[in-house]
């Protein structure tokens, strides 16, 4: 699987209809949460991604029963018999830190090897660790092994985050949902995926209020039971398909998406000159006109412009008329896709957290390799709108977050194949 490539023949307008997959960044924390819920949990619209399979391997290793078919994941955690996740399983996906809160919530202890660092730069977990300590866990963090113990169980408390970290907010919710007493998170992350996690846990018997706002209140309960939950649609996958349409001056209809989830980036596509029509559960995009540059796209925590959409929107703006400017405020090293875009003919200068894109008439196909999940998707978006053939290697990054990427693009008329 490692040496697979995507081969894209650019210059074909995308048209047609695409259904959006379930959200990776909602399914991963919810799968982790399911190990805390007695009985059976059924997750529908669960995206078939390598990160989903990695999650199943972790749950199985911990003694849970896990079955994934079609887009339905069934978890029975009653056989949970371990609180340790070894290096190889932790390494498989970046978000495995979420098992800290889930295991502490489920059995009051966890032992994870946390490699830290990833394609986007260091992935510190200081906020995660200090929150667990505040809730009564003792934390030992040495040689990349993190051991948390809360032999008297976790207790609620008030936690103010210095930054609205998505993963930290999720880990606190998981640790707090069965803790003794009330936990208040101040300056919590407001991403929609956190709302979906709270919705799932409340269906399992949890008492979580305020998810999606900056203050979240969790009242601990004795136990949680399994439930059936439909994973929310993936707003970043939607942004990716809109970018692919814009990059090829195409015209597509996206179904199965709650357009409210896309408010943070739809306006950017409209500023580019795309016609975007939103109607019940669908987004229709017509990008037939030459696109215009967009000045100052600043990535911010939700509801600001999402950092996960930065690379894919940049790929579209490479051919827009005029100068576009990005400011990447969330991750230290999230311009790694720029070299590949420049190799395809883009005119981009990166100065610290600012990237200045000077629109060019054309991009040209080239041999590039995916640097990370959204960077790889950006190369595909650029390749679809380039002249000639683009070959993208290291596409395992893309498979972590996109279900059947090439068949979705091909279904809209893109000339793309996996070799
Ligand atoms: C989640 O990552 C997403 N991953 C990311 O999506 C997304 O880009 C990010 O949120 C921001 O929206 C999942 O949901 C699985 P953070 P997470 O904690 O939780 C710093 C994708 O492409 N920080 O909000 O890791 C951190 O270094 C992925 O789908 C600390 O300093 O994001 C980063 O600079 C990529 N200390 C910033 O906060 C901490 O203890 C944002 O991190 C925790 C985080």
Boltz pocket constraint, residues with backbone or C-beta under 6 A from the ligand:
constraints:
  - pocket:
      binder: B
      contacts: [[A, 24], [A, 25], [A, 26], [A, 28], [A, 95], [A, 122], [A, 123], [A, 124], [A, 125], [A, 126], [A, 127], [A, 128], [A, 129], [A, 163], [A, 164], [A, 165], [A, 166], [A, 167], [A, 168], [A, 189], [A, 307], [A, 308], [A, 329], [A, 330], [A, 331], [A, 332], [A, 373], [A, 374], [A, 401]]
      max_distance: 6.0
